Amino acid sequence: MRVHLTESGFMFSKIASITLPIFTLVLVGFLYSRRVKPDLGGANKLVVDVALPVLIFISLSAKSFDPISALSFTGASVVLIFLSGLIAWPLAKFSGATLQAFLPCAMFTNVGPIGIPLIALAYGPAGMATAVVLLVISNILHFTLGAGVMSGKVDWRMVYANPLVWATVLGVASSQLQLTLSDWVQTSCTMIGSVLVPMMLMSLGARLASSQVADAWVGVQSGVLILVVRIAAVFLTLWLIPLQGLERGALILFACLPPAVFNFMLADKFQVEPNKVASTVIVGHLLSLAFLPLGIWLAFL
């Protein structure tokens, strides 16, 4: 009994140590934005265009990164995204949104602002390469398949013009060629990449503070359905492609993330029920506050 209580206490402490820093930074961004109402457009663009690619390059260029051993995890990530779409397809009629609006929200999660900090806090530096694989796979499919679902066509320019893709290519090439960065370059890149996690979380809090939910009920319906879809999809994926340890936990955490904010940007661009998509994204993030601790518990079982 004492052992069980000790294990439960350790698990609770682990969950708290991961979620509390995330929620704290989101809350800081939320409260600051409610009072100051900053224009975060320039800062967000700097983070996405500079800090995120640098972090991807540094993580993938590490000597510990082995793309061959990552193939099974990469395949599982792709399978999870596609299974989420297949399971969500017949459930879209219960979401209150159209198929074009609902499917991308079920398939693509907020890997950048939430996923990278979550996996980094859960697994430390060892989890960064895994988090980067998730980010790259999710972004490439989001820019092609996700945009295609909403617009009706796939624009490959969104892939090869994306700095995240080039950072991935250069990072893997650097790792395989065993290139060594000079100390000052390594330090500079590390400093740039270190601003990513706190800025993404505070920016997310600021976005939530400035958002207005036009159709909250659709967001609730869609948000709950997406949680069910993603959990079913991840365990089906793990049955098809058994993963162990860090990779298994990271995939479960990936499935528990809220819908990506980029879904709203696509919906607004292509005018696919942007208000309903915004509601789904916002409510999904609110639901994740309660659901992420369960996801962390499942990841460490």
C-alpha positions as semicolon CSV with decimal commas, in nm:
position;residue;x (nm);y (nm);z (nm)
1;M;0,000;0,000;0,000
2;R;0,284;0,234;0,090
3;V;0,455;0,156;-0,241
4;H;0,134;0,232;-0,429
5;L;0,096;0,564;-0,249
6;T;0,459;0,648;-0,318
7;E;0,416;0,574;-0,689
8;S;0,094;0,779;-0,699
9;G;0,267;1,069;-0,527
10;F;0,556;1,052;-0,773
11;M;0,316;1,049;-1,069
12;F;0,121;1,347;-0,930
13;S;0,446;1,536;-0,873
14;K;0,559;1,455;-1,229
15;I;0,231;1,577;-1,379
16;A;0,240;1,896;-1,171
17;S;0,602;1,969;-1,264
18;I;0,510;1,946;-1,634
19;T;0,172;2,118;-1,646
20;L;0,215;2,399;-1,391
21;P;0,496;2,580;-1,579
22;I;0,292;2,557;-1,901
23;F;-0,024;2,692;-1,740
24;T;0,173;2,963;-1,556
25;L;0,329;3,103;-1,874
26;V;-0,005;3,086;-2,058
27;L;-0,167;3,272;-1,767
28;V;0,108;3,537;-1,770
29;G;0,047;3,600;-2,140
30;F;-0,330;3,604;-2,086
31;L;-0,320;3,855;-1,798
32;Y;-0,062;4,077;-1,968
33;S;-0,266;4,089;-2,288
34;R;-0,587;4,170;-2,101
35;R;-0,418;4,473;-1,946
36;V;-0,178;4,597;-2,215
37;K;-0,326;4,451;-2,538
38;P;0,013;4,420;-2,714
39;D;0,059;4,373;-3,086
40;L;0,229;4,034;-3,099
41;G;0,233;4,001;-3,477
42;G;0,599;4,094;-3,517
43;A;0,715;3,889;-3,218
44;N;0,520;3,582;-3,330
45;K;0,662;3,608;-3,681
46;L;1,015;3,633;-3,539
47;V;0,957;3,325;-3,325
48;V;0,812;3,117;-3,610
49;D;1,052;3,234;-3,882
50;V;1,374;3,243;-3,676
51;A;1,363;3,077;-3,332
52;L;1,166;2,769;-3,436
53;P;1,381;2,681;-3,741
54;V;1,696;2,735;-3,532
55;L;1,565;2,501;-3,262
56;I;1,479;2,239;-3,524
57;F;1,826;2,264;-3,678
58;I;2,004;2,238;-3,342
59;S;1,792;1,940;-3,231
60;L;1,833;1,744;-3,554
61;S;2,202;1,822;-3,599
62;A;2,283;1,667;-3,261
63;K;2,502;1,361;-3,290
64;S;2,243;1,156;-3,099
65;F;1,982;1,196;-3,373
66;D;1,948;0,887;-3,590
67;P;1,691;0,920;-3,872
68;I;1,690;0,543;-3,933
69;S;1,585;0,463;-3,576
70;A;1,327;0,743;-3,599
71;L;1,154;0,585;-3,899
72;S;0,909;0,382;-3,689
73;F;0,816;0,688;-3,485
74;T;0,781;0,899;-3,799
75;G;0,556;0,634;-3,952
76;A;0,347;0,616;-3,635
77;S;0,305;0,995;-3,639
78;V;0,178;0,988;-3,997
79;V;-0,055;0,695;-3,923
80;L;-0,195;0,878;-3,618
81;I;-0,278;1,187;-3,824
82;F;-0,449;0,988;-4,099
83;L;-0,638;0,762;-3,854
84;S;-0,762;1,072;-3,671
85;G;-0,907;1,196;-3,999
86;L;-1,067;0,861;-4,083
87;I;-1,227;0,825;-3,740
88;A;-1,341;1,188;-3,740
89;W;-1,496;1,167;-4,087
90;P;-1,829;1,001;-3,986
91;L;-1,842;1,202;-3,661
92;A;-1,825;1,542;-3,830
93;K;-2,204;1,556;-3,861
94;F;-2,229;1,562;-3,480
95;S;-1,982;1,849;-3,439
96;G;-2,203;2,130;-3,563
97;A;-1,941;2,221;-3,824
98;T;-1,886;2,114;-4,183
99;L;-1,652;1,829;-4,273
100;Q;-1,400;2,076;-4,421
101;A;-1,392;2,274;-4,095
102;F;-1,391;1,979;-3,853
103;L;-1,143;1,735;-4,010
104;P;-0,827;1,953;-3,991
105;C;-0,902;2,037;-3,627
106;A;-0,919;1,665;-3,546
107;M;-0,605;1,579;-3,744
108;F;-0,363;1,860;-3,659
109;T;-0,275;1,964;-3,305
110;N;-0,082;2,250;-3,148
111;V;0,259;2,082;-3,161
112;G;0,459;2,407;-3,154
113;P;0,326;2,621;-2,867
114;I;0,210;2,329;-2,647
115;G;0,369;2,008;-2,777
116;I;0,735;2,115;-2,772
117;P;0,720;2,261;-2,417
118;L;0,520;1,960;-2,294
119;I;0,760;1,699;-2,432
120;A;1,063;1,906;-2,326
121;L;0,936;1,928;-1,969
122;A;0,833;1,562;-1,964
123;Y;1,151;1,409;-2,109
124;G;1,414;1,683;-2,102
125;P;1,671;1,725;-2,382
126;A;1,631;1,358;-2,479
127;G;1,278;1,431;-2,598
128;M;1,360;1,727;-2,821
129;A;1,448;1,526;-3,132
130;T;1,119;1,337;-3,097
131;A;0,927;1,663;-3,052
132;V;1,093;1,807;-3,362
133;V;0,996;1,500;-3,569
134;L;0,635;1,549;-3,460
135;L;0,650;1,918;-3,543
136;V;0,798;1,868;-3,890
137;I;0,564;1,582;-3,989
138;S;0,259;1,767;-3,858
139;N;0,353;2,092;-4,032
140;I;0,427;1,936;-4,371
141;L;0,096;1,747;-4,370
142;H;-0,088;2,051;-4,234
143;F;0,045;2,280;-4,508
144;T;-0,051;2,025;-4,777
145;L;-0,329;1,789;-4,669
146;G;-0,489;2,021;-4,413
147;A;-0,490;2,318;-4,648
148;G;-0,614;2,090;-4,925
149;V;-0,913;1,974;-4,719
150;M;-1,021;2,334;-4,661
151;S;-0,938;2,480;-5,002
152;G;-1,002;2,179;-5,223
153;K;-0,646;2,178;-5,364
154;V;-0,289;2,117;-5,244
155;D;-0,034;2,400;-5,276
156;W;0,316;2,249;-5,261
157;R;0,469;2,597;-5,245
158;M;0,367;2,604;-4,879
159;V;0,610;2,317;-4,823
160;Y;0,929;2,410;-5,006
161;A;0,895;2,779;-4,908
162;N;0,864;2,685;-4,540
163;P;1,178;2,759;-4,329
164;L;1,088;2,467;-4,101
165;V;1,137;2,225;-4,390
166;W;1,476;2,372;-4,481
167;A;1,584;2,366;-4,116
168;T;1,491;1,997;-4,109
169;V;1,690;1,916;-4,423
170;L;1,997;2,107;-4,303
171;G;1,975;1,958;-3,954
172;V;1,959;1,598;-4,078
173;A;2,238;1,664;-4,331
174;S;2,458;1,815;-4,059
175;S;2,397;1,513;-3,836
176;Q;2,473;1,257;-4,106
177;L;2,783;1,441;-4,227
178;Q;2,894;1,480;-3,863
179;L;2,957;1,850;-3,905
180;T;3,070;2,033;-3,593
181;L;2,953;2,387;-3,525
182;S;3,198;2,632;-3,371
183;D;3,133;2,719;-3,007
184;W;3,009;3,071;-3,079
185;V;2,764;2,947;-3,345
186;Q;2,639;2,672;-3,112
187;T;2,594;2,920;-2,827
188;S;2,417;3,173;-3,051
189;C;2,177;2,911;-3,186
190;T;2,108;2,778;-2,836
191;M;2,027;3,129;-2,711
192;I;1,793;3,194;-3,004
193;G;1,618;2,860;-2,962
194;S;1,578;2,908;-2,586
195;V;1,332;3,196;-2,633
196;L;1,094;2,970;-2,826
197;V;0,914;2,784;-2,548
198;P;0,828;3,078;-2,316
199;M;0,738;3,308;-2,606
200;M;0,508;3,048;-2,764
201;L;0,325;2,984;-2,437
202;M;0,283;3,351;-2,347
203;S;0,175;3,427;-2,703
204;L;-0,088;3,154;-2,679
205;G;-0,219;3,310;-2,358
206;A;-0,234;3,649;-2,528
207;R;-0,423;3,498;-2,822
208;L;-0,678;3,341;-2,589
209;A;-0,726;3,677;-2,415
210;S;-0,802;3,856;-2,742
211;S;-1,022;3,585;-2,893
212;Q;-1,399;3,593;-2,892
213;V;-1,598;3,271;-2,907
214;A;-1,888;3,333;-3,145
215;D;-2,031;2,984;-3,124
216;A;-1,920;2,826;-2,797
217;W;-2,155;2,528;-2,824
218;V;-2,002;2,418;-3,155
219;G;-1,660;2,451;-2,993
220;V;-1,767;2,231;-2,700
221;Q;-1,918;1,966;-2,928
222;S;-1,618;1,960;-3,158
223;G;-1,367;1,977;-2,873
224;V;-1,511;1,674;-2,695
225;L;-1,539;1,476;-3,018
226;I;-1,178;1,558;-3,107
227;L;-1,053;1,428;-2,771
228;V;-1,239;1,099;-2,825
229;V;-1,112;1,073;-3,184
230;R;-0,748;1,138;-3,094
231;I;-0,739;0,894;-2,801
232;A;-0,899;0,620;-3,012
233;A;-0,657;0,694;-3,297
234;V;-0,342;0,687;-3,083
235;F;-0,417;0,353;-2,920
236;L;-0,509;0,204;-3,257
237;T;-0,180;0,340;-3,392
238;L;0,015;0,188;-3,102
239;W;-0,157;-0,145;-3,170
240;L;-0,049;-0,128;-3,534
241;I;0,301;0,011;-3,463
242;P;0,412;-0,085;-3,110
243;L;0,640;0,182;-2,964
244;Q;0,817;0,178;-2,631
245;G;0,943;0,425;-2,374
246;L;0,989;0,786;-2,475
247;E;0,849;0,740;-2,827
248;R;0,529;0,578;-2,696
249;G;0,481;0,853;-2,438
250;A;0,552;1,131;-2,688
251;L;0,295;0,991;-2,932
252;I;0,030;0,978;-2,659
253;L;0,108;1,337;-2,558
254;F;0,088;1,435;-2,926
255;A;-0,262;1,287;-2,941
256;C;-0,374;1,478;-2,632
257;L;-0,279;1,823;-2,762
258;P;-0,551;2,079;-2,851
259;P;-0,627;2,173;-3,215
260;A;-0,360;2,383;-3,386
261;V;-0,414;2,759;-3,401
262;F;-0,309;2,737;-3,767
263;N;-0,646;2,569;-3,834
264;F;-0,813;2,902;-3,772
265;M;-0,567;3,082;-3,999
266;L;-0,650;2,840;-4,281
267;A;-1,023;2,864;-4,214
268;D;-1,005;3,243;-4,223
269;K;-0,797;3,239;-4,542
270;F;-1,032;3,003;-4,728
271;Q;-1,350;3,123;-4,550
272;V;-1,445;2,778;-4,420
273;E;-1,660;2,863;-4,116
274;P;-1,381;3,062;-3,945
275;N;-1,595;3,147;-3,641
276;K;-1,673;2,781;-3,573
277;V;-1,311;2,681;-3,624
278;A;-1,198;2,959;-3,388
279;S;-1,446;2,833;-3,128
280;T;-1,318;2,478;-3,170
281;V;-0,956;2,587;-3,128
282;I;-1,023;2,805;-2,823
283;V;-1,248;2,555;-2,644
284;G;-1,000;2,281;-2,732
285;H;-0,727;2,471;-2,548
286;L;-0,953;2,522;-2,247
287;L;-1,041;2,151;-2,241
288;S;-0,673;2,064;-2,262
289;L;-0,614;2,233;-1,926
290;A;-0,814;1,951;-1,767
291;F;-0,719;1,676;-2,012
292;L;-0,339;1,715;-2,035
293;P;-0,276;1,572;-1,685
294;L;-0,461;1,255;-1,793
295;G;-0,254;1,244;-2,111
296;I;0,069;1,273;-1,910
297;W;-0,049;0,993;-1,679
298;L;-0,121;0,769;-1,979
299;A;0,217;0,854;-2,133
300;F;0,407;0,742;-1,823
301;L;0,210;0,421;-1,758
